[in-house]
Amino acid sequence: MSKDTRAKLLEGALTTLTEQGIARTSARAVAAAAGVNQALVFYHFGSVDELLAAACRHGAEQRVAVHRERLNAVRTLGELLALGRDLHAAERDGGHVAVLAQLLAGAQTQPRLAPATAAGLALWTEEIERVLGRVLAGSLLSGLVDVAGLAKAASAAFVGLELFEGVDPGGAEHAFATLDQIADLVTALEELGRLTQTPSAPDHDAPPTAG
């Protein structure tokens, strides 16, 4: 029963964050969403901040697991960006990216939320780094790009687009379209590189070289 109550509180915290935002996430609101007594928040987690920290890790683990199979299948930068679009759509409404955006905003004034929020974000970043390492291996960008740094930038941009879309949906779509163009450019450059590196077949009709 105790484990079941903890699970309900974790899910209640995630629901409250996505539906009401960090400013309205309280012990009372979480308990109402979980369908349990408010006192159980403090019994199981000690404080609302500790509950939110645990919920962040819990949510990230769940959502990364859901998408891991498709992440494992990505082989090109274009495929990664296509997956990014799908993840953005899937996580936008009630997903973990919305939770991270709320917690990142809350961490600006409640520093105790920062470590757990960073840990939740790190789970996504580690997955993206693994995919980027595989995608960029052997490409024109191999050895030229800090994969770990690029993964962090991608994660930050992904969460940032969640916030950006809330005030400028057209701008967020413009950003995604530009990323698609960059992926197409990289693909074209790689194709060109492969063509220029392919040795040409000997011309048997050419006259013999003198000497």
Secondary structure, DSSP 8 states (H G I E B T S, - for coil): -HHHHHHHHHHHHHHHHHHH-GGG--HHHHHHHHTS-THHHHHHHSSHHHHHHHHHHHHHHHHHHHHHHHHHH--SHHHHHHHHHHHHHHHHTTSHHHHHHHHHHHHTT-GGGHHHHHHHHHHHHHHHHHHHHHHHTTSTTTTTS-HHHHHHHHHHHHHHHHHHHHH-HHHHHHHHHHHHHHHHHHHHHHHHHHHHHS-----TTS-----
